[in-house]
Amino acid sequence: MQAVARILVVDDDESIRSLLSHLLQREGHEVISAVDGADGVAKAQSHGPALIILDVMMPNVAGFEAVHRIRMQSSVPILMLTSRSAESDKVEGFERGADDYLTKPFGPRELIVRVKALLRRGSVGEVLPSTSARLGPIEIDFKRREVTVDGTDAKLTPTEFRLLASLAARPGETVSARALVKSTYGYDMTDKEAMDLVRVNINRLRQKIEPEPAKPTYIQTVRGFGYTLALELEQT
């Protein structure tokens, strides 16, 4: 069977590496293993994986730092694994450039759903019919997956870009957090889980595109429900 995708698994626990390899290979994927953060960064460069699954707590180079180093070189989707569920850990992971976060222990089905969703994130061109759009000083290039603010690269992570693109597909409409999770991450979750996950990434996105993130102009919160892109887009 031809491999569906090449996936890099980075974890210092051999039993976790073996379990992940078994689950992923059963789905037809090619799996490359790395034993710590430094090994993971090196293999991310040399093997060009389509997806990286990476543990937070590792020796030599910790997971958060490994994500940061990988993200400086590549936009490959990164799924972080951790036994810690504190929101501060999730915030740090997303700020370093992770795309998704899975807390241990997790079920095989949940892992595979997340993997499939991350691998599907290759195309966002279908979100809007045009190849680019403008929102005040913000220029969104859907073909290149780039966002600039007053001509300066906003340096969005892949997840932040997809989140903005999902809102841009429905300008002026209120989009529920759950709907944003479905369009941005590719899977479903409860309303509370969706609100918690989206809030972290919306806050980070505002830091990069809003003139006053604490008083947002473009991405506004509809309390208890979701978010809206407040101004109309100009198709370019």
Rosetta blueprint (number, residue, H / E / L):
1 M L
2 Q L
3 A L
4 V L
5 A L
6 R E
7 I E
8 L E
9 V E
10 V E
11 D L
12 D L
13 D L
14 E H
15 S H
16 I H
17 R H
18 S H
19 L H
20 L H
21 S H
22 H H
23 L H
24 L H
25 Q H
26 R H
27 E L
28 G L
29 H L
30 E E
31 V E
32 I E
33 S E
34 A E
35 V L
36 D L
37 G H
38 A H
39 D H
40 G H
41 V H
42 A H
43 K H
44 A H
45 Q H
46 S H
47 H H
48 G L
49 P L
50 A L
51 L E
52 I E
53 I E
54 L E
55 D E
56 V L
57 M L
58 M L
59 P L
60 N L
61 V L
62 A L
63 G H
64 F H
65 E H
66 A H
67 V H
68 H H
69 R H
70 I H
71 R H
72 M L
73 Q L
74 S L
75 S L
76 V L
77 P L
78 I E
79 L E
80 M E
81 L E
82 T E
83 S L
84 R L
85 S L
86 A L
87 E H
88 S H
89 D H
90 K H
91 V H
92 E H
93 G H
94 F H
95 E H
96 R H
97 G L
98 A L
99 D L
100 D E
101 Y E
102 L E
103 T E
104 K L
105 P L
106 F L
107 G L
108 P H
109 R H
110 E H
111 L H
112 I H
113 V H
114 R H
115 V H
116 K H
117 A H
118 L H
119 L H
120 R H
121 R H
122 G H
123 S L
124 V L
125 G L
126 E L
127 V L
128 L L
129 P L
130 S L
131 T L
132 S E
133 A E
134 R E
135 L E
136 G L
137 P L
138 I E
139 E E
140 I E
141 D E
142 F L
143 K L
144 R L
145 R L
146 E E
147 V E
148 T E
149 V E
150 D L
151 G L
152 T E
153 D E
154 A L
155 K L
156 L L
157 T L
158 P H
159 T H
160 E H
161 F H
162 R H
163 L H
164 L H
165 A H
166 S H
167 L H
168 A H
169 A L
170 R L
171 P L
172 G L
173 E L
174 T E
175 V E
176 S E
177 A H
178 R H
179 A H
180 L H
181 V H
182 K H
183 S H
184 T H
185 Y H
186 G L
187 Y L
188 D L
189 M L
190 T L
191 D H
192 K H
193 E H
194 A H
195 M H
196 D H
197 L H
198 V H
199 R H
200 V H
201 N H
202 I H
203 N H
204 R H
205 L H
206 R H
207 Q H
208 K H
209 I H
210 E L
211 P L
212 E L
213 P L
214 A L
215 K L
216 P L
217 T L
218 Y L
219 I E
220 Q E
221 T E
222 V E
223 R L
224 G L
225 F L
226 G E
227 Y E
228 T E
229 L E
230 A L
231 L L
232 E L
233 L L
234 E E
235 Q E
236 T L
